[in-house]
Amino acid sequence: MTEIEALLSVDSGRTPRGTLAFFLDDGARSFRTAYAALAATAALAAGGLGWAGGGRHAVAMLLLGAALLAVRAIPTLREDANRDPKRQVLVITMRGLIVRDASGLRTWQFEDLTDVVAGIHDSRPYLNLIDRDGKLHTVSCAVRGRGERVRRVLSSRLS
């Protein structure tokens, strides 16, 4: 099975045997969840301070902060409005890997790669694939922790 056939199978919801699929995410959902949790905490603090007889100005500032955090937690666009028609994915087969991301559709054979280096830039994990010519190919692994797992899988399959 070629990498393209594996990608088409993953797109249809079936992951072939010996194939791993990692769906890339923009990471904005986790930030929105954090803002919502902070907004709820600030609102509870304002309620507790008001109940305990705290000053009106302090309660108003906490409520204002909670409102600002709540606004940050609301997505500005529909979840699927800014996504590509096809989900961004990294598919690892027994012979190579294929990546469909913002840079397009790219594929590599393991025999052409010499090393995989994981890193973080601007709080976003990425992988650098190094081919036999020494050229670097950067692949985003936009979910924290997965970049290291993908690197381990790729390193184990390199010759």
NUVO-474859 format. One record per residue (C-alpha): residue in one letter; x, y, z. Coordinates in steps of 0.05 Angstrom, whole numbers, plus 5000, padded with zeros to 4 digits. Layout:
REM NUVO-474859
aXYZ;...
***
This chain:
REM NUVO-474859
m500050005000;t502850684980;e502851285026;i497351604984;e492950994991;a494251005066;l492251735068;l485851605030;s484251025078;v485451485138;d480952015107;s475451505100;g476051315174;r480050665166;t487250625190;p490850055154;r495049565194;g502149815206;t499950535196;l499451095247;a495551735236;f496452375275;f491252915263;l494153615271;d490354135311;d491054885314;g491454865390;a486655455399;r481455025434;s485854905495;f487055655502;r479655795498;t478355275552;a483555605597;y480456285587;a473556005604;a476355685668;l479656335688;a473156725674;a469256245718;t474456305773;a474257065770;a466657065772;l466656605832;a471757045867;a467457655853;g461357295882;g465257075943;l468057775954;g461158075947;w458157565995;a463657716046;g462158456043;g468158676001;g468559345968;r464259495907;h470259705866;a473959055878;v467858645860;a466759075797;m474058975776;l473558225785;l467058205745;l470258625690;g476158155688;a471457555685;a467657875627;l474058015588;l476457295599;a469657035577;v470057435513;r476957135499;a473956445509;i468856535454;p471356335385;t471256895334;l469656425276;r465755785271;e470255185287;d470154945215;a470255635181;n477855695179;r479554965167;d481654665102;p476554205070;k481253625087;r483853535157;q491153645168;v494352975182;l501052625188;v500751895166;i506551415181;t506750775141;m511950215142;r515750525083;g514951275093;l510651845116;i505852335084;v503853005112;r497953435092;d498454105126;a498454855111;s504554735065;g500754245022;l501653505011;r508753245023;t511552545026;w518152225046;q520951515043;f524751285105;e530551075062;d531451805042;l531552075114;t537452055162;d534752385225;v528652685260;v529453255309;a523653505353;g523254225376;i518754775399;h518055465368;d513055985392;s509955475439;r508455005381;p511854325372;y514954155305;l519453635274;n525453735229;l526353165180;i533453125154;d534452785087;r540752465058;d542753125025;g542553485092;k536353885075;l531454045132;h524053935122;t519754235178;v513253895198;s508454195249;c505953735304;a500954215333;v498853825394;r503453845454;g506653185471;r505152865404;g511353155372;e515752725416;r511552105404;v511752215328;r519352315333;r520151655370;v516051275319;l519751585261;s526551465292;s524950745304;r523150655230;l529251005202;s534750545177;
***
